Amino acid sequence: MTTAVTLLLVALAAGSLVFSLLAIEAARRYLRTPVPTPAALVPISILKPLAGFEAGLEQNLRSFFEQDYPNYEILMAVSTEGDAALPVARRLSETYPGVPSQVIITGEPPYPNRKVRSVHVMIAEARHDLLVMSDSDIRVQRDFLGSIAAEFQDQNLALTTCPYRAVAGESFWSRLEAVMMNTEFLSGILVARMLEGMRFAVGPTTVASRKLIEAIGGFESLKDYLAEDFVLGRRAAELGFGVGLSRAVVEHHIGSQSFRANSAHRLRWMRSTRRSRPAGYLGQLFTYPLPLALLLAVWEPRLWPVLLIAGILRAVNVWQTAGRILHDPLVRRHPWLVVLQDLFSFVYWKAGFFGSTIQWRGGRFRLHRDGTFSRIR
């Protein structure tokens, strides 16, 4: 029995070291991707689904109004007149009269995914064919639209995901989550990109052509999915459209959360991932080199060098993702958070195998095996 457990732990640790090497190579390849120079500044529609007031909302939206780009519009959508984000949206529209903008009240959605409803309505109102769909907690640099326009000079590209640098709030738990997003999460995306190409979309900012949205049957065809971005990318790839990972990095301001709220968020993420891609979720075990090597070292102390190797590879990978790609100051200032976050994330991954209910935007929902979800009455 002891030998069998040792061999199992050795196999798992070895698999995680292989993943670490793949992640290092995947990050290197991403960094070598050439950054195109814009030649044609195509018109762009920015779609911002809003739901309630959040810290930094005005600054986030303002960064889109202050783009160094000559031809774009901003559409912002809320569900009701009583939404706390509405006064902010209207005030910014008045502050920047030179930027064409529109605030839309969509009404309560007739299905679970409120974001899909907002984006669907805004696409119908948008004047342009290149659509930037960006959550309310995203902040961008002034050259963001220029970078996007340059990438979409590639006629084969129809959908791209923008990597994001998570910016934590004041709470300790939001800092841990930011470290996870800026290291572990991005590494998984880069490895998938290297091994099979981008056959999915993730994250709070995606850019799509109207032609793609029409080809999948309209954005509302995603209404029953919690991970609508992932499904959008999968459908695009299945239809033969080009799906990419942008070189334009955005900021994702995740706010300050309590332990309870942060745990609910991370469990929702894990359960949603398990339903969206079950095989990939099982393989996610190998993305935890430090916890697996630590288990091996505790079980068989003579194999402690494996933990040292895992630590070195993890450090190189973190330097590439959080450092060279995202330029994350949090990890640079507090590298020890990576170790703690990896242990916590490993626990959440295991917890993600259990349960099928989630808390989202004040409601309780049930996740189904096909990735759809429904409100629990």
C-alpha positions in Angstrom: 0.0 0.0 0.0 2.8 2.4 1.0 4.6 1.7 -2.3 1.5 2.2 -4.4 0.8 5.6 -2.7 4.4 6.7 -3.3 4.3 5.7 -6.9 1.0 7.6 -7.4 2.3 10.7 -5.8 5.5 10.5 -7.8 3.5 10.2 -11.0 1.3 13.2 -10.1 4.3 15.3 -9.1 6.1 14.3 -12.3 3.0 15.3 -14.3 2.9 18.7 -12.6 6.6 19.3 -13.4 5.9 18.5 -17.1 3.0 21.0 -17.0 5.3 23.6 -15.5 7.8 23.1 -18.3 5.0 23.4 -20.8 3.7 26.6 -19.1 7.2 28.1 -19.3 7.5 27.3 -23.0 3.9 28.5 -23.7 4.6 31.9 -22.0 7.8 32.2 -24.0 5.9 31.6 -27.3 3.3 34.1 -26.4 5.9 36.8 -25.6 7.4 36.2 -29.0 4.1 36.8 -30.8 4.7 40.0 -32.9 2.6 43.0 -31.9 1.0 44.4 -35.2 1.1 48.0 -36.1 -2.3 49.4 -37.1 -2.8 50.4 -40.7 -6.6 50.8 -40.9 -8.5 52.3 -37.9 -11.8 50.5 -38.3 -14.8 51.8 -36.4 -15.4 49.9 -33.1 -18.5 49.5 -30.8 -17.7 49.1 -27.1 -20.4 47.2 -25.2 -20.5 47.6 -21.4 -23.1 45.5 -19.5 -23.6 47.1 -16.1 -25.3 45.8 -12.9 -25.1 47.9 -9.8 -22.5 50.3 -8.4 -19.1 49.0 -7.5 -15.9 50.6 -6.3 -13.9 52.2 -9.2 -16.9 52.0 -11.6 -16.5 55.6 -12.8 -12.8 55.3 -13.3 -13.2 52.0 -15.2 -15.8 53.4 -17.6 -13.8 56.7 -18.0 -10.8 54.8 -19.3 -13.0 53.7 -22.3 -14.2 57.3 -22.9 -10.6 58.5 -23.0 -9.2 56.3 -25.8 -6.7 57.7 -28.3 -8.8 56.4 -31.2 -10.8 58.4 -33.8 -13.8 56.3 -34.5 -15.7 54.4 -31.8 -18.9 54.4 -29.8 -19.8 53.3 -26.3 -23.0 51.5 -25.4 -23.9 50.9 -21.7 -26.8 48.7 -20.6 -28.6 48.3 -17.3 -31.7 46.2 -16.6 -33.8 48.8 -14.8 -34.1 52.5 -14.1 -33.3 51.9 -10.5 -29.8 50.4 -11.2 -27.2 52.2 -9.2 -24.8 52.2 -12.2 -27.2 54.2 -14.3 -26.3 57.7 -12.9 -22.6 57.0 -13.4 -23.2 56.0 -17.0 -25.3 59.0 -17.8 -22.9 61.4 -16.1 -20.0 60.1 -18.2 -22.0 60.4 -21.4 -22.6 64.0 -20.6 -19.0 64.6 -19.6 -17.7 63.3 -22.9 -20.0 64.7 -25.6 -17.3 64.1 -28.3 -17.6 60.3 -27.8 -20.8 58.9 -29.3 -22.5 57.0 -26.4 -25.8 55.5 -25.5 -27.3 54.2 -22.3 -29.9 51.4 -22.7 -32.4 50.1 -20.2 -33.0 46.5 -21.3 -35.7 45.4 -18.8 -35.4 42.3 -16.6 -34.0 39.3 -18.6 -36.3 36.4 -19.3 -33.5 33.9 -18.7 -30.7 33.4 -16.1 -27.7 35.1 -17.7 -28.3 38.9 -17.3 -25.0 39.7 -19.1 -26.1 37.9 -22.2 -29.4 39.9 -22.3 -27.5 43.2 -22.0 -25.0 42.3 -24.7 -27.7 41.0 -27.0 -29.6 44.2 -26.8 -26.5 46.4 -27.3 -25.4 44.4 -30.4 -28.7 45.2 -32.0 -28.2 48.9 -31.3 -24.4 49.0 -32.2 -23.5 50.8 -35.4 -20.2 49.0 -36.1 -19.1 45.5 -36.9 -16.2 45.1 -34.5 -17.6 44.6 -31.0 -15.6 45.0 -27.8 -17.6 43.3 -25.0 -16.1 44.3 -21.7 -17.3 43.9 -18.1 -17.9 46.9 -15.8 -14.8 46.1 -13.7 -12.3 46.5 -16.6 -10.0 49.4 -17.0 -7.8 50.0 -20.1 -4.9 52.1 -21.3 -5.5 54.8 -23.9 -4.0 52.8 -26.7 -6.3 49.8 -26.1 -8.6 50.2 -29.2 -5.6 50.9 -31.4 -4.1 47.6 -30.4 -7.3 45.8 -31.0 -7.7 47.4 -34.4 -4.2 46.3 -35.4 -4.9 42.7 -34.5 -8.1 42.5 -36.4 -6.3 43.5 -39.6 -5.8 39.7 -39.8 -8.9 38.8 -41.9 -9.0 35.3 -40.4 -9.4 36.6 -36.8 -13.1 36.7 -35.7 -12.7 36.5 -31.9 -10.1 37.3 -29.4 -9.7 37.2 -25.6 -7.8 39.9 -23.8 -5.5 38.7 -21.0 -6.1 40.6 -17.8 -4.1 41.8 -14.9 -6.2 41.3 -11.8 -6.0 44.3 -9.5 -6.9 43.3 -5.9 -8.9 45.3 -3.4 -7.8 45.8 0.2 -8.9 42.4 1.6 -6.4 39.6 1.9 -8.7 37.2 0.1 -9.0 39.4 -3.0 -5.2 39.6 -3.1 -5.0 35.8 -3.1 -7.5 35.6 -5.9 -5.6 38.2 -7.9 -2.4 36.2 -7.6 -4.3 33.1 -8.8 -5.6 35.0 -11.9 -2.2 36.5 -12.7 -0.3 33.2 -12.4 -2.2 29.9 -12.4 -5.1 31.0 -14.6 -3.1 32.6 -17.3 -0.7 29.7 -17.4 -3.5 27.3 -18.1 -4.7 29.5 -21.0 -1.2 29.7 -22.5 -0.7 26.0 -22.3 -4.0 25.3 -24.0 -3.2 27.8 -26.7 0.1 26.2 -27.4 -1.2 22.6 -27.4 -4.5 22.9 -29.3 -4.8 26.5 -30.3 -7.4 28.9 -29.0 -10.7 26.9 -29.2 -12.3 28.9 -26.4 -12.7 32.4 -25.0 -12.3 33.5 -21.4 -12.2 36.5 -19.3 -14.1 39.8 -18.8 -13.1 41.3 -22.2 -13.6 39.7 -25.6 -13.6 41.2 -29.0 -15.7 39.7 -31.8 -16.8 40.4 -35.3 -20.5 40.9 -36.0 -20.2 38.2 -38.7 -19.2 35.6 -36.0 -22.1 36.6 -33.7 -24.6 36.2 -36.6 -23.0 32.8 -37.5 -23.6 31.3 -34.1 -27.3 32.3 -34.2 -26.9 35.6 -32.3 -25.5 36.4 -28.9 -28.8 35.4 -27.2 -28.1 31.8 -28.3 -25.7 31.7 -25.3 -28.4 32.7 -22.8 -28.6 29.5 -20.9 -24.9 29.2 -20.2 -23.0 30.6 -17.2 -19.6 30.5 -19.0 -21.0 32.1 -22.1 -17.6 33.4 -23.1 -16.1 29.9 -23.2 -19.1 28.6 -25.2 -18.7 31.5 -27.7 -15.1 30.6 -28.3 -15.9 26.9 -28.7 -18.6 27.6 -31.2 -16.4 30.0 -33.2 -13.7 27.4 -33.4 -16.1 24.7 -34.4 -17.4 26.9 -37.2 -13.9 27.5 -38.5 -13.5 31.1 -37.4 -10.1 32.3 -36.2 -9.9 32.6 -32.4 -6.9 34.4 -30.8 -5.3 35.6 -27.5 -4.7 39.3 -27.7 -1.5 41.0 -26.8 -3.6 43.9 -25.3 -3.7 43.4 -21.6 -6.5 45.0 -19.6 -6.9 45.6 -15.9 -9.6 43.6 -14.0 -10.5 45.3 -10.7 -11.9 42.6 -8.6 -12.7 44.7 -5.5 -12.3 43.8 -1.8 -14.2 40.7 -0.7 -14.7 38.9 2.6 -13.6 35.3 2.9 -17.2 34.1 2.5 -17.9 36.1 -0.6 -14.5 35.2 -2.1 -15.0 31.5 -1.4 -18.4 31.6 -3.1 -16.9 33.3 -6.1 -14.1 30.8 -6.5 -16.4 27.8 -5.9 -18.7 29.2 -8.6 -15.7 29.5 -10.9 -14.5 25.9 -10.2 -18.0 24.4 -10.6 -18.6 26.3 -13.8 -15.3 25.1 -15.2 -16.1 21.5 -14.3 -19.4 21.7 -16.2 -17.9 23.6 -19.2 -15.0 21.2 -19.8 -15.0 18.2 -17.5 -11.9 16.5 -18.9 -9.9 19.7 -18.7 -11.0 20.2 -15.1 -9.7 16.8 -14.2 -6.4 17.5 -15.9 -6.2 20.8 -13.9 -4.8 18.6 -11.1 -1.4 18.9 -12.9 -1.4 22.7 -12.7 -0.6 22.5 -8.9 3.1 21.5 -8.8 3.8 23.0 -5.3 0.9 21.2 -3.5 1.6 17.9 -5.2 5.4 18.1 -4.6 4.7 19.0 -1.0 2.4 16.0 -0.5 5.1 13.8 -1.9 7.8 15.3 0.3 5.6 14.8 3.4 4.8 11.2 2.5 8.3 10.3 1.4 10.8 12.9 2.9 13.7 11.4 0.9 12.2 12.8 -2.3 12.3 16.4 -1.0 14.4 17.5 -4.1 11.2 17.2 -6.1 9.7 20.0 -4.0 12.8 22.1 -4.7 12.5 21.5 -8.5 8.8 22.3 -8.4 9.5 25.6 -6.6 12.1 26.7 -9.1 9.9 25.9 -12.1 6.9 27.6 -10.5 9.1 30.7 -9.8 10.2 30.9 -13.4 6.6 30.5 -14.6 5.3 33.2 -12.2 8.1 35.5 -13.4 6.9 35.1 -17.0 3.2 35.4 -16.5 2.8 37.9 -13.6 6.1 39.7 -14.4 6.8 39.8 -18.1 3.3 39.5 -19.5 1.1 41.2 -17.0 3.6 43.4 -15.1 1.8 42.7 -11.9 3.2 44.7 -8.9 1.4 42.6 -6.3 3.3 39.4 -7.0 6.5 41.4 -7.3 6.0 42.9 -3.8 4.7 39.8 -2.1 6.0 36.6 -3.9 5.2 34.5 -0.8 1.5 34.9 -1.7 2.0 32.6 -4.6 2.8 29.6 -2.3 -0.2 30.3 -0.1 -2.5 30.9 -3.1 -1.4 27.6 -4.7 -2.4 25.7 -1.5 -5.8 27.4 -1.3 -6.5 26.9 -5.0 -5.7 23.2 -4.7 -8.3 23.0 -2.0 -10.9 24.9 -4.1 -10.2 22.6 -7.0 -11.0 19.6 -4.9 -14.1 21.3 -3.5 -15.2 22.0 -7.1 -16.0 18.3 -7.7 -18.8 18.5 -5.2 -22.1 20.4 -5.4 -24.0 21.8 -8.3 -25.4 25.1 -7.0 -23.9 28.5 -7.1 -24.5 32.0 -5.7 -24.5 34.7 -8.4 -25.6 38.4 -8.3 -27.8 37.8 -5.3 -29.5 34.7 -6.8 -29.1 31.0 -6.3 -28.7 28.8 -9.4 -28.2 25.2 -10.3 -25.5 24.1 -12.8 -26.4 21.3 -15.2 -24.1 18.8 -16.8 -24.2 20.5 -20.2 -22.9 23.8 -18.8 -26.3 25.5 -18.7 -27.8 26.8 -15.5 -31.2 27.7 -14.1 -32.5 29.7 -11.2 -33.6 27.8 -8.1 -37.0 28.9 -7.0 
